């Protein structure tokens, strides 16, 4: 088949359409994520259980992406794999309304993360093809902003339900509506763009034939960020247990973080296209300060901590992925994203599980671990930046 070169307008249409899918899907599972911590608490789960479930869920959500990415590159079935993943990812959420104990709820939380593991490498690879034509940082930033509009709306929907005394179960049930809408838009996108890999016309300047040394350093560096990044279910558990905020305010805190995430993704995406790796370094330094604010502060400082947490999340879902595309060859893009996410998920799981245990022992130790592990990534980012600059100089010579 002859590859049809599509203009930037087509690439933007694709990015926006996939952004709408992400908007509805994030509305669904981020709405649920805003209350899974305290919901597990009502089912008599301990902080250790919450930390392990959250961490294991993230690990599953990342670890299996290497398999999904490999299969996507081998089979070229972008949309089939994406659709199956989204179906699992989204439909597990309203089923939480029926969970009778924390074990069943934990299983559904893990199922939701499994769906995300299946669909993410294919989706990110499709986005990377389109974003190459419009600027990787900007393309991923716009997608992340749309993604986070949904991530902000979902917790607000849940907050309204809780405010009117609907309870956690009612909150999960209402999230069936955006889940169905997301599946419908995926179907439309697949019909309009059956071959999304054809969106990438421009060959990246640093195109390689394999996974390079900077790539593996990058996996390690971002993994350290993940290890020290407390998952929101544990943060929400703390807000509930320490009475930092009323129950209906907890999802609003999360919505604020998601709104900050959306704005940060747009700004950071533009900056990254101009400045490159130093933007990731700066954001990593700032975001590392969220832990003492959310775990030691009262209402105001905890809210400020969630703002920093949201900035860090915005970077992870936009410019961190944009930078990765330059380190992976075009025909191994899904595999590269899959392996990267597996490494990130492993670090995230180990860090989340440990922080859940540390919460029951000492908040001070938990905070020290979170901050120091994230800061340990900074020297690696400097090394990666130097190596990539040297590679560009060699190609220019």
DOMI-520159 format. One line per field, with one value per residue: residue number from 1; chain; x, y, z of N, C-alpha, C in turn. Coordinates in pm, whole numbers, always signed. Each point is the difference from the previous one (the first is absolute). Example, Ala and Ser with C-alpha at 12.3 -4.5 7.8 and 13.67 -1.06 7.14 Angstrom:
# DOMI-520159
k = [1; 2]
c = [A; A]
n.east = [+1319; -35]
n.north = [-569; +105]
n.up = [+780; -72]
ca.east = [-89; +82]
ca.north = [+119; +119]
ca.up = [+0; +6]
c.east = [+90; -77]
c.north = [+120; +109]
c.up = [+0; +73]
This chain:
# DOMI-520159
k = [1; 2; 3; 4; 5; 6; 7; 8; 9; 10; 11; 12; 13; 14; 15; 16; 17; 18; 19; 20; 21; 22; 23; 24; 25; 26; 27; 28; 29; 30; 31; 32; 33; 34; 35; 36; 37; 38; 39; 40; 41; 42; 43; 44; 45; 46; 47; 48; 49; 50; 51; 52; 53; 54; 55; 56; 57; 58; 59; 60; 61; 62; 63; 64; 65; 66; 67; 68; 69; 70; 71; 72; 73; 74; 75; 76; 77; 78; 79; 80; 81; 82; 83; 84; 85; 86; 87; 88; 89; 90; 91; 92; 93; 94; 95; 96; 97; 98; 99; 100; 101; 102; 103; 104; 105; 106; 107; 108; 109; 110; 111; 112; 113; 114; 115; 116; 117; 118; 119; 120; 121; 122; 123; 124; 125; 126; 127; 128; 129; 130; 131; 132; 133; 134; 135; 136; 137; 138; 139; 140; 141; 142; 143; 144; 145; 146; 147; 148; 149; 150; 151; 152; 153; 154; 155; 156; 157; 158; 159; 160; 161; 162; 163; 164; 165; 166; 167; 168; 169; 170; 171; 172; 173; 174; 175; 176; 177; 178; 179; 180; 181; 182; 183; 184; 185; 186; 187; 188; 189; 190; 191; 192; 193; 194; 195; 196; 197; 198; 199; 200; 201; 202; 203; 204; 205; 206; 207; 208; 209; 210; 211; 212; 213; 214; 215; 216; 217; 218; 219; 220; 221; 222; 223; 224; 225; 226; 227; 228; 229; 230; 231; 232; 233; 234; 235; 236; 237; 238; 239; 240; 241; 242; 243; 244; 245; 246; 247; 248; 249; 250; 251; 252; 253; 254; 255; 256; 257; 258; 259; 260; 261; 262; 263; 264; 265; 266; 267; 268; 269; 270; 271; 272; 273; 274; 275; 276; 277; 278; 279; 280; 281; 282; 283; 284; 285; 286; 287; 288; 289; 290; 291; 292; 293; 294; 295; 296; 297; 298; 299; 300; 301; 302; 303; 304; 305; 306; 307; 308; 309; 310; 311; 312; 313; 314; 315; 316; 317; 318; 319; 320; 321; 322; 323; 324; 325; 326; 327; 328; 329; 330; 331; 332; 333; 334; 335; 336; 337; 338; 339; 340; 341; 342; 343; 344; 345; 346; 347; 348; 349; 350; 351; 352; 353; 354; 355; 356; 357; 358; 359; 360; 361; 362; 363; 364; 365; 366; 367; 368; 369; 370; 371; 372; 373; 374; 375; 376; 377; 378; 379; 380; 381; 382; 383; 384; 385; 386; 387; 388; 389; 390; 391; 392; 393; 394; 395; 396; 397]
c = [A; A; A; A; A; A; A; A; A; A; A; A; A; A; A; A; A; A; A; A; A; A; A; A; A; A; A; A; A; A; A; A; A; A; A; A; A; A; A; A; A; A; A; A; A; A; A; A; A; A; A; A; A; A; A; A; A; A; A; A; A; A; A; A; A; A; A; A; A; A; A; A; A; A; A; A; A; A; A; A; A; A; A; A; A; A; A; A; A; A; A; A; A; A; A; A; A; A; A; A; A; A; A; A; A; A; A; A; A; A; A; A; A; A; A; A; A; A; A; A; A; A; A; A; A; A; A; A; A; A; A; A; A; A; A; A; A; A; A; A; A; A; A; A; A; A; A; A; A; A; A; A; A; A; A; A; A; A; A; A; A; A; A; A; A; A; A; A; A; A; A; A; A; A; A; A; A; A; A; A; A; A; A; A; A; A; A; A; A; A; A; A; A; A; A; A; A; A; A; A; A; A; A; A; A; A; A; A; A; A; A; A; A; A; A; A; A; A; A; A; A; A; A; A; A; A; A; A; A; A; A; A; A; A; A; A; A; A; A; A; A; A; A; A; A; A; A; A; A; A; A; A; A; A; A; A; A; A; A; A; A; A; A; A; A; A; A; A; A; A; A; A; A; A; A; A; A; A; A; A; A; A; A; A; A; A; A; A; A; A; A; A; A; A; A; A; A; A; A; A; A; A; A; A; A; A; A; A; A; A; A; A; A; A; A; A; A; A; A; A; A; A; A; A; A; A; A; A; A; A; A; A; A; A; A; A; A; A; A; A; A; A; A; A; A; A; A; A; A; A; A; A; A; A; A; A; A; A; A; A; A; A; A; A; A; A; A; A; A; A; A; A; A; A; A; A; A; A; A; A; A; A; A; A; A; A; A; A; A; A; A; A; A; A; A; A; A]
n.east = [+84; -37; +103; -112; +78; -29; -63; +55; -88; +35; +129; -34; -71; +103; +90; -82; -17; +129; +16; -100; +59; +118; -66; -74; +109; +69; -106; +8; +125; +20; -126; +17; +113; -81; -70; +85; +87; -80; -35; +127; +20; -110; +81; +54; +45; +122; +83; +51; -124; -36; +114; -17; -129; +23; +103; -68; -105; +81; +51; -119; -41; +121; +8; -130; +38; +104; -85; -85; +106; +58; -115; -9; +132; -13; -118; +39; -57; +30; -103; +27; +132; -11; -86; +70; +111; -57; -47; +114; +76; -100; -29; +128; -1; -104; +75; +85; -107; +36; +122; -1; +125; +106; -13; -134; -5; +93; -74; -107; +65; +41; -126; -38; +98; -48; -123; +43; +51; -113; -71; +79; +80; -110; -69; +101; +12; -133; -3; +102; -69; -115; +51; +63; -122; -32; +102; +97; +73; -28; +28; +100; +42; -40; +51; +109; -5; -34; +102; +66; -59; +13; +132; -19; -68; +67; +109; -23; -23; +106; +66; -64; +28; +122; +4; -63; +101; +57; +113; +105; -90; -77; +110; +32; -125; +6; +114; -109; -54; +104; -9; -131; +5; +93; -71; -103; +73; +44; -123; -38; +93; -32; -122; +27; +72; -29; +82; -5; +71; -95; -37; +99; +22; +28; +118; -5; +62; -42; -60; -25; +84; +23; -13; +24; +127; -21; -53; +98; +86; -73; -5; +130; +25; -84; +64; +109; -40; -30; +120; +31; -80; -44; -64; -97; -29; +134; +16; -98; +61; +115; -51; -52; +111; +74; -116; +87; -93; -119; -75; -95; +96; +11; -111; -38; +70; -51; -121; +38; +51; -114; -63; +79; -22; -125; -1; +57; -81; -91; +23; +9; -108; -47; +25; -49; -91; +13; -14; -87; +98; +57; -102; +34; +124; -40; -85; +98; +79; -90; -31; +131; -44; -77; +88; +95; -44; -14; +115; +51; -46; -59; -122; +51; +89; -99; -78; +94; +8; -133; +22; +100; -80; -94; +90; +40; -128; -18; +115; -38; -116; +90; +81; -30; -123; -9; +74; -79; -88; +85; -24; -113; +48; -38; +65; +60; -80; -94; +99; +56; -120; -21; +128; -4; -124; +54; +113; -73; -79; +113; +64; -108; -12; +131; +0; -111; +41; +124; -52; -76; +108; +77; -115; -8; +123; +27; -75; +86; +7; -133; -6; +93; -60; -119; +47; +73; -95; -93; +67; +3; -115; +23; +99; -93; -91; +91; +25; -130; -18; +106; -45; -121; +58; +75; -112; -63; +105; -2; -133; +20; +96]
n.north = [-118; +101; +53; +46; +97; +8; +112; +112; +49; -103; +32; +129; -32; -78; +95; +85; -86; -35; +132; -3; -104; +60; +105; -76; -61; +114; +53; -115; -32; +126; +4; -124; +34; +105; -113; -68; +98; +107; -39; -29; +124; +32; -71; +80; +64; -46; +92; -106; -43; +123; +11; -124; +18; +123; -42; -109; +82; +94; -97; -54; +123; -22; -103; -16; +127; -62; -86; +92; +73; -109; -40; +124; +5; -120; +26; +119; -68; +123; +1; -122; +16; +116; -54; -113; +76; +86; -106; -67; +98; +15; -122; -12; +127; +1; -107; +100; +51; -117; +52; -121; -15; +27; -131; +4; +103; -62; -109; +76; +52; -123; -38; +109; -24; -126; +53; +84; -109; -59; +109; +28; -108; -65; +53; -20; -120; -14; +45; -83; -83; +33; -12; -94; +7; +10; -76; -84; +99; +74; -99; -50; +127; +20; -119; +26; +120; -57; -84; +107; +50; -118; -1; +127; -25; -114; +45; +104; -87; -71; +116; +29; -123; +13; +119; -63; -47; +0; +31; -73; -90; +100; +47; -125; -12; +126; -58; -76; +120; +62; -114; +4; +129; -36; -108; +82; +90; -101; -46; +125; +14; -123; +42; +115; -62; -86; +89; +18; -111; +16; +39; -85; +119; +85; -39; -42; +114; -43; -31; -107; -102; +48; -62; +129; +36; +116; -87; -88; +101; +30; -128; -5; +112; -28; -117; +73; +79; -109; -46; +126; -32; +52; -115; +53; -128; -4; +100; -51; -117; +66; +62; -122; -71; +95; -19; -12; -79; +59; -112; +94; +47; -127; -36; +108; -43; -118; +56; +68; -113; -55; +106; -3; -131; +34; +101; -77; -97; +95; +60; -113; -35; +125; +5; -123; +37; +99; -55; -97; -84; +122; -5; -122; +46; +117; -67; -87; +106; +66; -103; -16; +126; -77; -99; +87; +58; -111; -45; +123; +53; +114; +50; +119; -48; -79; +107; +74; -98; +2; +131; -14; -81; +91; +93; -77; -22; +132; +11; -89; +62; +96; +86; -75; -12; +132; +13; -96; +68; +94; -86; -11; -101; +54; -103; +57; +94; -88; -75; +109; +42; -120; -14; +124; -24; -113; +63; +97; -94; -67; +111; +32; -129; -15; +119; -28; -124; +45; +98; -99; -80; +91; +16; -133; +35; +81; +107; +27; -130; -7; +118; -39; -117; +57; +95; -80; -92; +96; +59; -130; +35; +111; -62; -95; +91; +50; -125; -23; +119; -29; -124; +52; +98; -93; -73; +111; +27; -130; +7; +113; -73]
n.up = [+0; -79; +67; +50; -46; +127; -22; +49; -85; -78; +22; -14; -106; -32; +29; -60; -100; +2; -4; -88; -60; +10; -50; -80; -45; -2; -58; -64; -39; -39; -45; -44; -60; -16; -5; -80; +36; +16; -126; -28; +50; -69; -81; +95; -107; +29; +52; +63; +21; +39; +68; +45; +23; +47; +72; +44; +19; +50; +77; +23; +34; +53; +85; -20; +10; +55; +55; +45; +36; +47; +53; +44; +28; +59; +59; +44; +100; -38; -84; -43; +14; -62; -86; -6; -4; -86; -62; +25; -48; -87; -41; +42; -40; -86; -29; +30; -60; -55; +21; +57; -40; +77; +19; -10; +84; +72; -19; +21; +105; +28; -20; +64; +87; +0; -7; +94; +58; -34; +29; +105; -14; -38; +101; +87; -57; -4; +124; +23; -79; +57; +123; -69; -54; +128; +36; +39; +55; -107; -85; +74; +1; -127; -35; +73; -60; -116; +14; +41; -107; -57; +26; -37; -110; -16; +67; -84; -98; +39; +4; -114; -45; +48; -58; -96; +75; -121; +67; +41; +34; +40; +57; +35; +40; +40; +31; +0; +18; +60; +71; -11; +32; +87; +27; -1; +65; +76; -6; +23; +96; +35; -22; +63; +91; -97; -57; +131; -25; -92; +120; +31; -49; +101; -49; +127; +37; +119; -112; +75; +14; +120; +117; +7; +31; -67; -85; +25; -14; -106; -32; +32; -67; -99; +6; +24; -99; -72; +40; -19; -101; +114; -7; -74; -27; +9; -88; -76; +18; -20; -108; -24; +19; -57; -65; -101; -54; -15; +13; -10; +83; +37; -65; +71; +104; -29; -8; +108; +50; -41; +54; +106; +3; -31; +86; +95; -44; -13; +117; +69; -71; +6; +131; +6; -91; +89; +122; -19; +30; -7; -83; -39; -4; -51; -78; -22; -4; -72; -81; +21; +3; -78; +28; +41; -111; -74; +52; +1; -114; +36; +1; +34; +88; +42; -12; +59; +89; -6; +9; +89; +67; -26; +33; +100; +28; -15; +65; +93; -18; -4; +60; +105; -48; -13; +110; +44; -74; +43; +99; -71; -75; -113; -53; +106; -45; -36; -52; -52; -35; -51; -45; -49; -38; -47; -41; -54; -50; -30; -37; -73; -38; -18; -63; -69; -24; -22; -76; -46; -1; -62; -66; +13; -44; -104; +17; +98; +26; -5; +61; +86; +4; +4; +81; +78; -12; +6; +98; +30; -60; +68; +68; -1; +30; +83; +40; +4; +57; +71; +24; +16; +73; +57; +10; +38; +80; +35; +5; +67; +55]
ca.east = [-84; +73; -21; -50; +53; -108; +50; -9; -141; -48; +64; -70; -133; +19; +37; -120; -95; +51; -15; -139; -7; +67; -81; -108; +54; +54; -115; -48; +85; +56; -108; +5; +126; -6; -68; +28; +69; -97; -97; +62; -1; -133; -11; +91; +137; +98; +84; +90; -78; -25; +126; +36; -97; +28; +128; -11; -79; +86; +99; -69; -31; +121; +86; -46; +7; +107; -61; -96; +74; +65; -104; -48; +97; +5; -127; -50; -143; -11; -133; -55; +60; -49; -141; -9; +52; -93; -120; +31; +37; -114; -117; +27; -30; -136; -19; +40; -121; -57; +99; -47; +112; +117; +66; -65; +32; +140; +7; -51; +99; +108; -51; +2; +139; +37; -49; +87; +126; -18; -28; +83; +109; -55; -47; +114; +71; -80; +18; +136; +5; -66; +68; +123; -30; -45; +84; -34; -42; -129; -101; -29; -54; -141; -72; -5; -93; -135; -7; -17; -134; -81; +47; -50; -147; -44; -8; -102; -127; -7; -17; -141; -77; +24; -61; -143; -12; -16; +92; +103; -53; -73; +102; +49; -107; -18; +112; -30; -38; +117; +63; -67; +34; +138; +0; -60; +95; +106; -51; +3; +139; +55; -55; +55; +146; +33; +145; +56; +145; +27; -2; +137; +66; +135; +84; +71; +141; +81; -51; +100; -41; -26; -20; +132; +41; -85; -134; -1; +19; -126; -89; +40; -26; -144; -39; +24; -110; -118; +15; -22; -124; -110; -123; -105; -77; +65; -16; -141; -15; +54; -92; -114; +37; +49; -103; +53; -113; -124; -4; -37; +109; +114; +3; +25; +146; +51; -41; +92; +127; -19; -6; +139; +63; -37; +66; +144; +35; +5; +115; +124; +17; +59; +136; +84; +35; +101; +114; +38; +14; -1; -137; -29; +80; -61; -126; +29; +44; -114; -102; +49; -36; -142; -24; -16; -118; -125; -5; +19; -73; -145; -77; +62; +127; -31; -46; +120; +71; -69; +35; +132; -23; -62; +102; +82; -77; -10; +127; +13; -90; +18; +137; +78; -27; +50; +145; +29; -17; +125; +99; -49; -25; -140; -66; -3; -52; -87; +85; +77; -90; -42; +108; +13; -109; +20; +98; -62; -99; +69; +46; -118; -56; +87; -8; -133; -15; +85; -56; -115; +52; +60; -106; -40; +114; +49; -22; +127; +80; -69; +28; +141; +15; -62; +77; +136; +1; -27; +116; +107; -13; +52; +129; -19; -54; +113; +81; -77; +4; +134; +15; -81; +66; +115; -50; -39; +123; +61; -78; +18; +139]
ca.north = [+118; +125; +84; +132; +101; +86; +129; +28; +11; -134; -40; +69; -60; -128; +29; +49; -110; -87; +78; -13; -133; +8; +84; -80; -112; +52; +37; -124; -68; +94; +24; -112; +3; +104; -49; -141; -10; -1; -108; -120; +19; -35; -146; -49; -22; +81; +83; -91; -60; +104; +25; -115; -10; +110; -26; -118; +40; +76; -92; -74; +96; +33; -115; -75; +82; -50; -107; +63; +76; -95; -58; +106; +14; -122; -25; +121; +13; +111; +27; -117; -3; +118; -18; -100; +61; +99; -67; -47; +116; +85; -67; -45; +109; -5; -125; +23; +30; -126; -71; -19; +0; +64; -92; +14; +135; -2; -75; +87; +105; -61; -24; +131; +27; -95; +56; +111; -58; -55; +98; +120; +7; +22; +139; +92; -12; +73; +142; +42; +17; +127; +111; +30; +98; +130; +29; -106; +55; +66; -102; -74; +94; +23; -121; -11; +101; -53; -113; +47; +61; -112; -41; +98; -6; -122; +20; +99; -72; -81; +91; +42; -115; -13; +116; -28; -122; -118; -104; -42; -94; +78; +69; -95; -32; +110; +4; -85; +84; +33; -122; -36; +102; -24; -114; +45; +85; -88; -64; +101; +28; -114; +3; +114; -15; -142; -20; +120; +9; +78; +142; +48; +19; +45; -96; +70; +22; -92; -137; -102; -134; -80; +75; +54; +21; +103; -55; -78; +96; +73; -92; +0; +131; +18; -100; +57; +94; -81; -65; +97; +74; -62; -12; +78; -74; +11; +139; +16; -74; +88; +113; -47; -44; +115; +105; +119; +58; -77; -100; +52; +84; -81; -2; +135; +12; -75; +76; +113; -54; -34; +125; +48; -93; +39; +127; -24; -77; +93; +90; -78; -52; +108; +24; -114; +7; +104; -12; -140; -68; +85; +18; -117; +13; +102; -49; -105; +66; +64; -98; -81; +64; -17; -94; +62; +84; -75; -90; +72; +125; +6; +14; +88; -56; -123; +41; +42; -124; -63; +77; -50; -139; +8; +43; -117; -93; +57; -26; -144; -44; +78; +18; -122; -88; +66; -19; -140; -31; +27; -102; -131; -2; +8; -130; -66; +102; -58; -81; +91; +55; -109; -33; +117; -1; -114; +42; +103; -66; -77; +95; +59; -100; -17; +122; +14; -101; +40; +118; -45; -55; +109; +84; -59; +4; +136; +94; +65; -89; -5; +125; +1; -95; +57; +113; -37; -89; +81; +83; -85; -8; +121; -23; -82; +87; +78; -90; -26; +122; +8; -105; +33; +112; -55; -74; +100; +58; -99; -6; +126; +8]
ca.up = [+0; -6; +116; -33; +89; +46; +46; +142; +39; +31; +126; +109; +17; +69; +139; +68; +13; +106; +123; +47; +61; +130; +87; +60; +76; +126; +81; +62; +99; +97; +94; +95; +73; +103; +122; +30; +129; +111; -18; +58; +145; +51; -7; +104; -48; +72; -86; -72; -108; -100; -69; -82; -110; -92; -65; -86; -115; -90; -57; -107; -104; -74; -28; -117; -120; -87; -80; -89; -99; -92; -86; -89; -109; -81; -69; -64; +30; +95; +50; +69; +133; +72; +37; +108; +121; +52; +50; +135; +78; +32; +54; +137; +95; +57; +75; +139; +76; +48; +82; +136; +94; -60; -92; -131; -49; -43; -126; -106; -19; -77; -135; -70; -36; -105; -125; -38; -47; -134; -105; +0; -99; -135; -9; +2; -128; -98; +27; -34; -146; -33; +66; -72; -104; +55; +117; +96; +128; -16; -30; +122; +98; -30; +37; +145; +51; -19; +92; +136; +14; +48; +132; +95; +3; +67; +145; +34; -6; +122; +114; +2; +47; +144; +68; +13; +81; -84; +44; -94; -99; -100; -80; -100; -94; -94; -93; -116; -114; -82; -50; -125; -99; -44; -92; -126; -73; -49; -121; -106; -33; -74; -136; -73; -12; +16; -3; +64; -19; -121; +34; +17; -128; +25; +71; +108; -27; +78; -22; +25; -41; +118; +125; +28; +138; +62; +24; +124; +109; +15; +71; +141; +59; +19; +99; +132; +22; +32; +131; +106; -23; +73; -78; +66; +102; +131; +42; +38; +125; +104; +18; +75; +134; +78; -7; -67; -73; +8; -107; -131; -48; -46; -147; -52; +3; -116; -119; -11; -52; -140; -74; -7; -93; -137; -34; -2; -120; -114; +15; -5; -136; -79; +47; -34; -141; -17; +90; +17; +128; +121; +50; +82; +122; +84; +54; +96; +124; +65; +40; +111; +127; +34; +110; +133; +3; +8; +115; +126; +3; +15; -124; -98; -47; -74; -132; -73; -34; -112; -120; -43; -43; -131; -97; -29; -80; -134; -68; -27; -106; -123; -48; +25; -114; -121; -5; -28; -142; -71; +36; -46; -145; -38; -12; +131; +89; +102; +87; +84; +102; +87; +93; +88; +97; +90; +100; +84; +85; +103; +100; +64; +91; +116; +79; +60; +105; +112; +65; +76; +125; +75; +57; +128; +91; +23; -111; -30; -85; -130; -72; -37; -110; -119; -53; -37; -116; -119; -28; -52; -146; -64; -67; -119; -106; -53; -82; -123; -79; -59; -101; -118; -67; -70; -116; -103; -55; -90; -122; -73; -52]
c.east = [+88; -34; -43; +52; -110; +57; -15; -144; -57; +59; -70; -138; +9; +31; -123; -100; +43; -8; -140; -21; +61; -79; -109; +54; +59; -111; -49; +94; +70; -107; -3; +124; -2; -61; +34; +71; -96; -107; +54; +3; -135; -24; +103; +138; +93; +78; +97; -71; -25; +125; +38; -95; +26; +129; -4; -82; +83; +104; -61; -28; +119; +76; -41; +5; +112; -53; -96; +71; +66; -103; -54; +94; +2; -124; -51; -148; -22; -138; -63; +51; -48; -142; -16; +45; -96; -126; +21; +22; -123; -114; +21; -45; -143; -28; +43; -121; -60; +93; -46; +109; +123; +73; -58; +31; +143; +15; -47; +96; +116; -43; +1; +141; +50; -44; +87; +133; -11; -7; +102; +114; -49; -45; +116; +80; -76; +17; +139; +15; -61; +76; +130; -22; -35; +89; -37; -50; -139; -110; -38; -60; -148; -83; -16; -96; -144; -26; -35; -126; -97; +39; -45; -152; -50; -7; -104; -140; -20; -22; -145; -88; +16; -68; -150; -26; -26; +89; +97; -57; -78; +97; +55; -105; -19; +111; -17; -27; +123; +72; -60; +35; +141; +7; -58; +98; +118; -42; +3; +143; +62; -49; +62; +151; +41; +150; +71; +151; +37; -2; +141; +70; +147; +77; +78; +150; +89; -51; +113; -51; -30; -23; +137; +30; -79; -141; -4; +26; -130; -102; +31; -35; -148; -54; +20; -108; -125; +6; -31; -132; -117; -126; -114; -85; +63; -13; -144; -29; +48; -94; -121; +35; +42; -100; +54; -112; -121; -6; -33; +106; +115; +1; +22; +151; +59; -34; +91; +133; -11; -11; +138; +78; -26; +72; +151; +42; +12; +124; +132; +25; +65; +146; +93; +43; +109; +128; +46; +10; +4; -140; -38; +76; -64; -129; +23; +43; -119; -99; +44; -41; -143; -20; -12; -125; -128; -8; +18; -87; -147; -65; +75; +129; -22; -48; +116; +81; -64; +24; +134; -12; -59; +98; +88; -72; -15; +126; +13; -83; +16; +146; +89; -19; +53; +151; +37; -4; +128; +105; -35; -25; -149; -70; +1; -60; -89; +78; +78; -85; -41; +105; +20; -106; +9; +99; -57; -98; +62; +48; -118; -59; +84; -5; -133; -20; +81; -58; -127; +42; +57; -105; -43; +111; +41; -22; +131; +87; -62; +35; +144; +26; -52; +87; +135; +6; -27; +121; +116; -5; +70; +136; -13; -56; +110; +87; -69; +6; +135; +19; -79; +62; +121; -43; -42; +121; +68; -75; +18; +138; +13]
c.north = [+124; +85; +139; +100; +99; +130; +17; +9; -136; -49; +66; -58; -131; +23; +44; -113; -97; +73; -8; -136; +4; +84; -82; -115; +47; +48; -122; -50; +96; +44; -109; +7; +101; -50; -145; -17; -1; -108; -131; +10; -35; -150; -67; -38; +94; +86; -87; -64; +102; +28; -113; -14; +109; -25; -118; +32; +78; -91; -81; +93; +39; -124; -73; +82; -45; -111; +59; +78; -89; -59; +104; +18; -121; -17; +122; +25; +108; +8; -117; -4; +118; -18; -99; +61; +100; -65; -50; +117; +75; -72; -54; +104; -7; -128; +15; +32; -125; -76; -7; -3; +54; -92; +10; +137; +5; -71; +87; +116; -53; -29; +128; +35; -94; +52; +115; -50; -47; +110; +113; +0; +25; +144; +97; -6; +76; +150; +49; +19; +134; +118; +37; +111; +138; +48; -96; +55; +61; -102; -80; +92; +27; -122; -12; +102; -47; -117; +49; +82; -108; -43; +97; -11; -122; +14; +103; -63; -82; +88; +46; -113; -16; +113; -23; -136; -125; -115; -41; -89; +73; +75; -91; -27; +109; +4; -96; +85; +42; -122; -41; +99; -21; -114; +39; +83; -81; -66; +96; +27; -113; -3; +112; -15; -146; -28; +122; +14; +82; +150; +57; +4; +34; -105; +74; +8; -99; -143; -100; -135; -89; +89; +40; +12; +113; -50; -72; +89; +74; -87; +1; +132; +22; -103; +51; +103; -76; -61; +96; +74; -71; -2; +69; -81; +6; +142; +23; -72; +87; +118; -40; -33; +116; +115; +130; +72; -90; -98; +55; +93; -81; -13; +137; +29; -68; +73; +120; -46; -33; +123; +62; -84; +44; +127; -19; -73; +91; +89; -76; -57; +102; +23; -114; +4; +103; -28; -144; -46; +91; +24; -116; +8; +99; -46; -106; +58; +59; -102; -83; +55; -24; -79; +68; +86; -81; -87; +69; +124; -16; +21; +80; -58; -129; +32; +46; -123; -71; +76; -47; -143; +0; +44; -119; -102; +49; -25; -148; -44; +78; +2; -121; -99; +59; -21; -142; -31; +21; -107; -138; +5; -12; -137; -79; +93; -58; -86; +88; +61; -110; -36; +113; -4; -116; +36; +101; -64; -81; +92; +60; -96; -14; +123; +15; -99; +39; +121; -33; -57; +112; +90; -52; +5; +142; +88; +69; -83; -10; +123; +5; -93; +60; +107; -44; -90; +78; +85; -82; -13; +115; -23; -84; +83; +87; -86; -29; +121; +15; -102; +32; +116; -50; -76; +95; +60; -96; -7; +126; +9; -67]
c.up = [+0; +121; -45; +103; +36; +55; +150; +49; +39; +133; +118; +23; +76; +148; +80; +23; +110; +135; +57; +65; +140; +99; +70; +86; +133; +92; +78; +109; +96; +100; +106; +87; +115; +130; +33; +134; +117; -13; +55; +152; +61; -1; +92; -53; +77; -100; -79; -118; -111; -82; -94; -119; -104; -76; -95; -125; -101; -65; -113; -119; -85; -46; -128; -129; -93; -90; -101; -111; -104; -97; -99; -118; -92; -85; -76; +26; +106; +62; +73; +144; +84; +49; +114; +132; +61; +58; +144; +95; +52; +72; +141; +102; +54; +77; +146; +88; +63; +94; +145; +104; -70; -96; -141; -60; -52; -134; -117; -28; -84; -144; -82; -44; -110; -136; -49; -52; -144; -105; -10; -101; -142; -16; -4; -129; -108; +18; -40; -150; -40; +58; -69; -102; +55; +114; +111; +133; -7; -26; +122; +106; -21; +38; +150; +60; -14; +96; +141; +21; +50; +140; +108; +14; +77; +150; +41; -5; +127; +122; +12; +52; +151; +78; +22; +65; -84; +42; -109; -111; -110; -91; -108; -107; -104; -106; -118; -125; -83; -54; -134; -110; -54; -101; -136; -82; -52; -131; -119; -46; -83; -144; -83; -27; +21; +3; +60; -16; -123; +26; +10; -135; +19; +79; +107; -27; +73; -13; +17; -46; +120; +121; +53; +148; +67; +30; +134; +121; +29; +74; +150; +69; +27; +99; +142; +35; +43; +138; +114; -9; +67; -86; +75; +98; +139; +55; +49; +131; +117; +26; +83; +144; +89; +2; -56; -74; +18; -117; -137; -58; -58; -152; -62; +0; -124; -129; -21; -59; -148; -89; -18; -100; -145; -43; -12; -127; -123; +7; -15; -139; -91; +39; -40; -146; -26; +78; +24; +144; +123; +57; +91; +132; +96; +65; +107; +134; +76; +55; +120; +136; +43; +130; +137; +10; +18; +125; +135; +12; +33; -135; -106; -56; -78; -141; -87; -42; -118; -131; -55; -52; -141; -108; -39; -85; -144; -81; -37; -119; -130; -42; +28; -114; -130; -15; -40; -149; -79; +25; -53; -151; -32; +1; +130; +106; +109; +98; +97; +111; +99; +104; +100; +109; +97; +110; +96; +98; +112; +112; +78; +103; +127; +91; +71; +115; +124; +72; +78; +135; +89; +64; +136; +104; +35; -122; -40; -92; -139; -83; -46; -118; -131; -63; -53; -123; -128; -38; -57; -152; -71; -66; -127; -115; -61; -92; -135; -92; -70; -111; -128; -78; -80; -125; -112; -67; -97; -132; -85; -65; -136]
